[in-house]
């Protein structure tokens, strides 16, 4: 049609006149905007494209994003979480029709039931298999009942470059490499000599073809084969179902206070029962007493030698501190806290007479002189060997000491109220590393290099022997309930023992990269920790249930990295606060840190 539409008055709108080829050529030569001019097919008008339109067309032709403000590398917005949530995205209630029986389905089922009763529809019956068959009967019948499963033969190795008639030069052996032909056939790399031919027509017949085919037949005939059923395991079933760390709070997460003052390696630390004072002993031959809340050093005591172990008396009515210094176990009254408790402690020590020992050749109880008395020193027990550890009984009257070198005098149990010392073992089995008292029962745990022996002090007999499976035990601690213990070892392993379950470890954790120096339980919270030479303290959640049928829940929750390694030594000791979910750690970098 010559028109493209009608106007408001109903008159025809004619199409604009079209130019011929000559006019088109002249316009192309004269008009500078001819290259960006397009014709609208609907109206027939000429439209000149703007610079933005031209840029848009060029980006589309180059397969780029047409919108300049669009960022293809923008961060992905995770609208739906990848975690499986409890509640759905849409919690719309179900419609009523989903709970009502369908009218059309009822009519359809009624119709099918009538046809089945009339005999027009017969249900499909499954073929019945015989329950019994003759074992020595006809083989054809047995094959029908028990069909043999076809097992495909293993495939041959595909030929490589060496088998080619025109192999690469590096596969062709030289004159020196041809000596392998003199070796045994089993030691040869190939069963043939790679040879190069100019064309496939010149390749001769393979002389070992029949021999290899025969060996292949022998392998298929004589070598038994069996099919292995592939087990279908869901990926979610391989991941242990453990709670998230944020659901197991509270536990220490951040560094809170740094106790500075020591100039040597901090060997050991101890906290009093109320959690107000902290004691630390270092290789600079000093014992420092700190205020936990402020980090202020309240007292510094100079020791006569290098300290090896430190332990606070758990009795609330005494203010005693036991320190193992070379061949001595020194009892110190730190003098902090209630003045009445400090005075009662001195009066209780002075009321006891001279000490006695079942073996006077090894233990001597001595009082300090007046000059050392003002520094806090009260008693010392002199051993013949270097004391490695000192630990208290939960009542505060007994404490045990461990000396190095083994032998009959490795372990001693001391009674403070009567100043008595006794050797409970005539000949301890193995080199004793650590000892610890049971928190509520008369049991005594003795850890050697690889075993932990549990003795009943009342009956004077061996109750249980725990097999750790590690090379060298370094530390031990017992749960406040007394049914579980943990041990650390120098071969980077932490073992959890459930003594009601087995004499072997219930769990073995290998999350440290270097030797474990100390392990400890929290007195009130379900937490335990381990310090290692890699400078880290790993906090784990360890819940022990009252139900004996439920196993303990062990979940690592936090890794605290605050100490630096010095001469391959990192964290030397760690202990929990008695009331708060805090932990103290001592390191070879002369620092003591509190994490809260």
C-alpha positions in Angstrom: 0.0 0.0 0.0 1.2 3.6 -0.7 0.1 4.7 2.8 1.3 3.6 6.3 -1.8 4.5 8.3 -4.5 7.2 8.9 -4.5 10.4 10.9 -7.2 11.7 13.3 -9.3 13.0 10.4 -9.3 9.6 8.7 -6.9 10.7 5.9 -4.2 8.5 4.6 -0.6 9.0 5.7 1.5 8.4 2.6 4.9 6.8 2.7 7.8 9.2 2.1 9.3 9.1 -1.4 12.1 6.6 -1.9 15.3 7.6 -3.7 16.7 5.7 -6.5 20.3 4.3 -6.6 21.8 7.4 -8.1 20.3 9.7 -5.4 21.4 7.1 -2.8 25.0 7.3 -4.1 25.0 11.1 -4.1 23.7 11.2 -0.5 26.3 8.7 0.5 29.1 10.9 -0.9 27.7 14.2 0.4 26.2 13.4 3.8 28.8 12.8 6.5 26.2 11.1 8.8 25.2 8.6 6.1 27.1 5.7 7.8 25.1 6.2 11.0 21.7 6.7 9.3 19.1 3.9 9.4 15.6 3.7 7.9 12.6 2.8 10.1 10.7 0.1 8.2 7.3 1.0 9.8 7.3 4.8 9.1 10.0 5.0 6.4 11.7 7.8 8.2 15.5 8.2 8.4 17.0 8.1 11.9 20.5 9.3 12.7 22.1 7.2 15.5 23.7 9.0 18.4 27.2 8.2 19.8 25.7 6.2 22.6 23.7 4.0 20.2 26.9 3.4 18.1 28.8 2.4 21.2 26.0 0.0 22.2 26.0 -1.7 18.8 29.8 -2.0 18.8 29.8 -3.7 22.3 27.1 -6.1 21.1 29.2 -7.0 18.1 32.3 -7.6 20.3 30.2 -9.9 22.6 30.5 -7.5 25.5 28.1 -6.3 28.1 26.1 -3.4 26.5 25.4 -1.6 29.7 28.7 0.2 30.8 27.6 0.3 34.5 27.3 -3.5 34.7 30.1 -5.2 36.7 30.6 -8.8 35.7 33.0 -9.4 38.6 30.7 -8.2 41.3 30.6 -10.2 44.6 28.0 -13.0 44.6 25.0 -12.3 46.7 24.1 -15.5 48.5 20.3 -15.0 48.8 19.7 -18.6 49.9 22.1 -20.0 52.5 24.1 -23.2 51.7 23.3 -24.5 55.2 20.3 -26.7 55.7 17.9 -24.6 57.8 15.1 -25.9 60.1 12.4 -23.7 58.7 11.5 -23.5 55.0 11.7 -20.4 52.8 8.0 -20.3 52.4 6.0 -21.3 55.4 2.6 -21.0 53.8 0.0 -23.3 55.4 -1.2 -26.3 53.3 -4.5 -25.7 51.5 -7.6 -27.5 52.6 -8.0 -29.6 49.5 -4.8 -31.5 50.2 -6.4 -33.0 53.4 -9.7 -34.0 51.7 -10.1 -37.1 49.6 -10.4 -36.4 45.9 -13.9 -37.0 44.5 -12.6 -37.9 41.0 -10.1 -40.4 42.4 -12.9 -42.1 44.4 -15.0 -42.4 41.2 -12.0 -43.8 39.3 -11.2 -46.4 42.0 -14.9 -47.4 42.3 -14.9 -48.0 38.5 -11.8 -50.1 38.6 -13.1 -52.2 41.5 -16.3 -53.0 39.6 -14.3 -54.1 36.5 -12.0 -56.3 38.6 -15.1 -57.9 40.3 -16.7 -58.4 36.8 -13.5 -60.2 35.6 -12.8 -57.7 32.8 -9.6 -56.6 34.5 -7.2 -59.3 35.8 -4.4 -58.2 38.2 -0.9 -59.2 37.3 0.4 -62.1 39.4 4.0 -62.4 40.2 5.6 -65.7 39.2 6.2 -67.9 42.2 9.7 -69.3 42.7 10.2 -72.7 44.3 11.6 -72.4 47.9 13.5 -75.7 47.6 15.6 -77.3 44.8 17.8 -80.3 44.5 21.5 -79.6 45.1 22.6 -82.6 43.2 19.8 -82.5 40.6 20.0 -81.5 37.0 22.5 -78.8 36.2 20.2 -77.1 33.7 17.6 -76.7 36.4 20.1 -75.3 38.8 21.4 -72.8 36.2 17.8 -71.6 35.7 17.4 -71.1 39.4 20.8 -69.7 40.1 22.1 -68.0 36.9 25.9 -67.5 36.7 27.0 -63.9 36.6 29.2 -63.0 33.7 32.5 -61.5 34.8 34.3 -59.6 32.0 37.9 -60.2 31.4 40.4 -57.5 32.4 41.5 -55.3 29.5 45.0 -55.3 28.1 47.2 -52.3 28.3 46.9 -50.0 25.3 50.0 -49.7 23.1 52.2 -46.6 23.5 54.8 -44.8 21.5 57.3 -47.6 21.9 55.0 -50.1 20.1 54.7 -47.8 17.0 56.4 -48.7 13.7 57.8 -45.2 13.6 58.6 -44.4 17.3 60.2 -41.1 18.4 64.0 -41.0 18.6 64.1 -41.0 22.4 62.4 -44.5 22.4 64.9 -46.1 20.1 67.7 -47.7 22.3 71.3 -46.8 21.6 74.3 -49.1 21.5 74.9 -48.8 25.2 71.3 -49.2 26.1 71.0 -52.5 24.3 72.7 -54.3 27.2 69.3 -54.7 28.9 68.8 -57.7 26.5 71.3 -59.6 28.6 69.2 -59.1 31.8 66.3 -61.4 32.9 63.0 -61.0 31.1 61.3 -59.9 34.4 63.7 -57.0 34.8 63.3 -55.7 31.2 61.4 -52.5 30.6 59.9 -53.9 27.3 59.5 -57.4 26.0 60.6 -56.2 22.5 63.1 -53.9 21.0 61.6 -50.6 19.6 62.5 -50.4 16.0 61.8 -47.7 13.4 60.5 -48.5 9.9 60.0 -46.1 7.0 56.5 -47.5 6.1 53.9 -49.9 7.5 54.6 -52.4 4.6 58.1 -53.1 5.9 57.0 -54.2 9.4 57.6 -58.0 9.7 55.5 -60.4 11.6 55.7 -60.3 15.4 57.5 -63.4 16.5 56.1 -63.5 20.1 52.5 -63.1 19.0 51.4 -66.7 19.6 53.4 -66.9 22.9 51.7 -63.8 24.3 48.2 -65.0 23.2 48.8 -68.3 24.9 49.9 -66.5 28.2 46.8 -64.4 27.9 44.6 -67.4 27.7 46.4 -69.0 30.6 45.8 -65.8 32.7 42.1 -65.9 31.8 41.8 -69.6 32.5 43.9 -70.0 35.7 43.6 -66.7 37.5 40.4 -66.4 39.5 38.3 -63.2 39.3 35.6 -61.8 41.4 33.2 -58.9 41.3 33.3 -56.2 43.9 30.0 -54.6 44.7 30.3 -50.8 44.9 28.9 -49.5 48.0 26.6 -46.5 47.6 27.5 -44.0 50.3 25.9 -40.6 50.6 28.4 -37.7 51.1 26.5 -36.4 54.1 26.9 -39.7 55.9 30.7 -39.4 55.8 30.7 -36.1 57.7 30.3 -36.6 61.4 27.3 -35.0 62.9 28.9 -32.7 65.4 27.4 -29.4 66.7 28.7 -26.0 65.6 31.2 -24.3 67.9 28.9 -21.3 68.4 26.4 -23.7 70.0 29.0 -24.9 72.5 30.0 -21.5 74.0 31.4 -20.3 76.4 35.0 -21.0 75.7 38.2 -18.8 75.5 38.6 -17.1 72.2 40.7 -13.9 72.5 43.9 -12.8 74.2 42.9 -10.7 77.3 45.9 -10.0 79.5 49.7 -10.6 79.0 51.7 -11.0 82.2 55.2 -9.6 81.5 58.2 -9.7 83.9 60.0 -13.0 83.5 63.4 -12.9 81.6 63.6 -16.7 81.1 61.6 -19.6 79.9 58.4 -19.9 82.0 58.3 -23.5 83.1 55.0 -23.9 85.0 52.0 -21.9 86.2 49.3 -22.5 88.8 46.1 -20.7 89.9 44.5 -20.7 93.4 41.1 -22.1 94.1 39.2 -18.7 93.9 41.0 -17.7 90.7 42.3 -14.4 92.1 46.0 -15.2 92.1 48.4 -16.7 89.6 51.8 -18.1 90.2 54.5 -18.7 87.6 58.0 -20.1 87.9 60.7 -19.4 85.3 64.3 -20.3 84.4 65.4 -16.9 85.6 65.2 -18.5 89.1 62.2 -16.4 90.2 58.6 -17.2 91.3 56.2 -14.4 90.6 52.7 -14.0 92.0 50.2 -12.1 89.8 46.8 -10.6 90.3 44.7 -12.2 87.6 42.2 -9.4 87.0 44.8 -6.6 86.5 48.0 -8.4 85.4 50.0 -6.7 88.2 53.0 -8.6 89.8 52.4 -8.6 93.6 55.4 -10.6 94.8 58.6 -11.9 93.4 60.4 -14.8 95.2 63.9 -15.8 94.3 64.3 -19.6 94.1 67.5 -21.5 95.0 67.6 -23.3 91.6 65.8 -24.0 88.3 62.1 -24.8 88.9 60.5 -27.9 87.3 57.0 -28.0 88.6 54.5 -25.8 90.5 51.2 -26.6 92.3 48.8 -24.7 94.5 47.3 -26.4 97.5 43.6 -27.1 96.8 42.6 -26.6 100.4 40.8 -23.3 100.9 42.0 -22.9 104.5 45.6 -22.9 103.5 47.8 -20.6 101.4 50.5 -23.0 100.5 52.4 -23.4 97.2 54.6 -26.4 96.4 57.5 -25.9 94.0 59.9 -28.5 92.7 63.4 -27.0 92.5 66.2 -29.3 91.4 66.3 -31.9 94.3 64.0 -30.0 96.6 60.2 -29.7 97.1 59.7 -26.3 98.7 56.5 -25.4 100.5 55.9 -21.6 100.3 53.3 -19.5 102.0 52.5 -16.9 99.4 50.8 -14.6 101.9 48.1 -13.4 99.5 44.4 -13.2 100.3 42.8 -13.4 103.7 45.2 -12.6 106.5 43.5 -15.1 108.8 44.1 -17.9 106.4 47.8 -16.9 106.1 48.2 -16.9 109.9 46.4 -20.2 110.2 48.7 -21.8 107.7 51.8 -20.8 109.6 50.4 -21.9 112.9 49.4 -25.3 111.4 52.9 -25.9 110.0 54.6 -24.8 113.2 52.5 -27.1 115.4 53.8 -30.2 113.6 57.0 -31.7 115.0 60.0 -33.0 113.1 59.3 -35.0 110.0 59.9 -38.7 109.6 60.3 -41.0 106.6 60.1 -44.7 106.0 63.3 -44.3 104.0 65.6 -41.8 105.6 68.1 -42.1 102.9 66.0 -40.3 100.4 63.6 -37.8 102.1 64.3 -35.2 104.7 61.9 -32.6 106.1 63.6 -29.3 107.1 62.4 -25.9 108.3 63.9 -22.7 106.8 65.8 -20.2 108.8 64.6 -16.7 109.8 66.0 -14.9 106.8 64.3 -17.2 104.3 61.2 -17.4 106.4 60.3 -13.7 105.7 60.4 -14.5 101.9 57.7 -17.1 102.3 59.7 -20.3 102.5 58.4 -22.7 105.2 59.5 -26.2 104.5 61.6 -28.1 102.1 61.9 -31.9 101.3 65.3 -32.9 100.1 65.4 -35.8 97.6 68.5 -37.6 96.2 67.4 -37.0 92.6 66.0 -34.2 90.6 62.3 -33.7 91.2 60.3 -33.5 87.9 56.7 -33.1 89.2 54.8 -32.2 92.3 51.0 -32.6 92.6 48.4 -32.3 95.4 45.6 -34.5 96.7 42.2 -32.9 96.4 41.9 -32.6 100.3 45.2 -30.7 100.5 47.0 -32.9 103.1 48.8 -35.2 100.8 51.0 -34.4 97.8 53.2 -36.6 95.6 56.5 -36.0 93.9 58.2 -37.7 91.0 62.0 -37.8 90.5 63.9 -38.4 87.3 66.0 -41.4 86.4 63.5 -44.1 87.5 64.4 -46.7 90.1 62.8 -47.6 93.4 62.7 -43.9 94.5 60.8 -42.5 91.5 57.5 -41.8 93.3 56.9 -40.5 96.9 53.7 -39.6 98.7 54.0 -37.0 101.5 51.6 -36.2 104.3 51.8 -32.6 105.4 50.0 -32.8 108.7 52.4 -35.5 110.1 55.4 -34.7 107.9 55.6 -38.3 106.7 57.0 -39.5 103.4 56.6 -43.0 102.0 57.5 -44.8 98.8 54.4 -46.7 97.6 56.3 -48.9 95.1 59.1 -51.2 95.7 60.0 -51.5 92.0 57.8 -49.3 89.6 57.5 -50.8 86.2 58.9 -48.4 83.6 60.2 -44.9 83.7 57.6 -42.8 85.6 56.7 -39.6 83.8 53.6 -38.1 85.7 51.4 -39.0 88.6 48.0 -37.7 89.6 45.4 -38.3 92.4 41.8 -39.3 91.7 39.5 -36.3 92.6 37.1 -38.3 94.8 38.3 -41.9 95.2 41.5 -43.4 96.7 43.0 -44.1 93.3 46.5 -43.1 92.2 47.4 -42.8 88.5 51.0 -43.5 87.5 52.0 -42.7 83.9 55.1 -44.3 82.4 56.4 -43.9 78.9 53.6 -45.9 77.2 51.2 -47.1 80.0 49.0 -45.6 82.7 48.6 -47.8 85.8 45.8 -47.2 88.2 46.5 -48.2 91.9 44.0 -48.5 94.8 45.8 -46.9 97.7 43.4 -48.4 100.3 43.7 -52.0 99.0 47.3 -51.5 97.9 46.8 -53.2 94.6 46.8 -52.6 90.8 43.3 -51.9 89.6 43.7 -51.2 85.9 46.3 -50.8 83.3 45.6 -48.4 80.4 47.4 -48.9 77.1 48.0 -45.5 75.4 49.6 -46.6 72.1 51.9 -43.6 72.1 55.7 -43.5 72.2 56.3 -41.2 75.1 53.7 -39.7 77.5 54.4 -36.1 78.4 51.3 -35.0 80.6 48.2 -36.4 82.2 45.0 -34.9 83.7 41.8 -36.4 85.1 38.2 -35.3 84.6 36.5 -33.7 87.6 34.0 -36.6 87.7 36.9 -39.1 87.7 35.8 -41.5 85.0 37.8 -40.1 82.1 41.4 -39.0 81.7 43.4 -37.4 78.9 47.1 -37.8 78.2 49.4 -35.9 75.9 52.5 -37.3 74.2 55.7 -36.1 72.6 54.6 -37.7 69.3 51.8 -35.0 68.8 48.9 -37.2 70.0 46.2 -36.6 72.6 44.4 -39.7 73.9 41.0 -39.6 75.7 40.4 -42.7 78.0 36.9 -43.7 79.1 37.8 -46.0 82.0 34.4 -47.5 82.2 34.5 -48.4 78.5 37.9 -49.9 77.7 41.6 -49.9 78.6 42.4 -48.5 75.2 41.9 -44.9 74.1 38.3 -43.9 73.2 39.5 -41.0 70.9 43.0 -40.1 69.6 43.3 -36.5 68.4 46.2 -35.5 66.1 45.7 -31.8 65.7 49.1 -30.5 66.8 52.1 -30.3 64.5 54.7 -30.7 67.3 55.1 -32.3 70.7 52.3 -31.8 73.3 53.7 -30.4 76.6 50.5 -30.1 78.7 46.9 -31.2 78.8 44.3 -30.0 81.3 40.5 -30.2 82.1 38.3 -27.4 83.3 37.1 -27.9 86.8 33.5 -26.8 86.1 32.9 -26.3 82.3 33.0 -29.2 79.8 36.3 -28.0 78.3 39.8 -29.4 78.0 42.9 -28.0 76.3 46.3 -29.0 75.1 49.5 -26.9 74.7 52.2 -27.8 72.2 55.6 -26.8 71.0 54.0 -25.3 67.8 53.0 -22.3 70.0 49.3 -23.1 70.0 46.7 -24.0 72.6 43.7 -26.0 71.2 40.5 -25.7 73.2 38.1 -28.7 72.9 34.6 -29.3 74.1 34.4 -32.5 76.1 30.9 -33.3 77.4 30.6 -36.3 79.7 27.0 -37.5 80.1 25.5 -39.1 83.2 23.9 -41.7 80.9 26.4 -44.6 80.7 25.0 -45.7 77.3 26.0 -42.3 75.7 29.6 -41.8 74.7 31.4 -38.5 75.5 31.1 -35.7 73.0 34.5 -34.3 71.8 34.6 -31.3 69.5 37.6 -29.0 68.8 36.3 -25.5 69.0 39.2 -23.0 69.0 42.9 -22.7 68.2 44.7 -20.0 70.3 48.0 -18.9 68.7 49.8 -16.4 70.9 53.2 -17.8 71.8 56.3 -17.9 69.6 58.6 -20.9 69.5 62.1 -20.4 71.0 64.7 -23.2 70.6 61.9 -25.6 69.4 59.9 -24.9 72.6 56.5 -23.3 72.4 53.8 -23.6 75.1 55.2 -25.2 78.2 52.2 -25.2 80.5 48.5 -24.3 80.5 45.7 -24.3 83.1 42.1 -23.2 83.3 40.6 -20.7 85.6 38.6 -22.5 88.4 35.4 -20.5 87.9 35.4 -18.8 84.5 35.9 -20.1 81.0 39.4 -18.7 80.8 42.7 -20.3 80.2 46.3 -19.4 81.2 49.2 -20.4 79.1 53.0 -20.1 79.6 55.5 -20.1 76.8 59.2 -20.2 76.0 58.9 -16.5 75.0 59.0 -15.5 78.7 55.3 -14.6 78.6 52.2 -15.7 80.5 48.9 -15.0 78.7 45.2 -15.1 79.7 42.6 -15.9 77.1 39.0 -15.2 77.8 
